[in-house]
Amino acid sequence: MHSLLKPNGILTGLLFKREFAQQGPPFGGNQADYQQLFESQFDILQLTDSTNSIPQRQGNELFFELRKK
């Protein structure tokens, strides 16, 4: 995604905030892992619990907003 974005481009979406027993997909992780993964190439504008998840995923998703460095 980094290579597809223009300078200062914004990437937003949802990430799972949990680990899965099987190898993905879907892929899981935690907030600290995602922060470490993205911070070298993006400014992390938001990485917070999602407030708009469907009931079955409530508390298991993170909303992210990243800006390309």
Secondary structure, DSSP 8 states (H G I E B T S, - for coil): -GGGS-TT-EEEEEEE-S--SSS-SS----HHHHHHHHTTTEEEEEEEE-SS--GGGTTSEEEEEEEE-
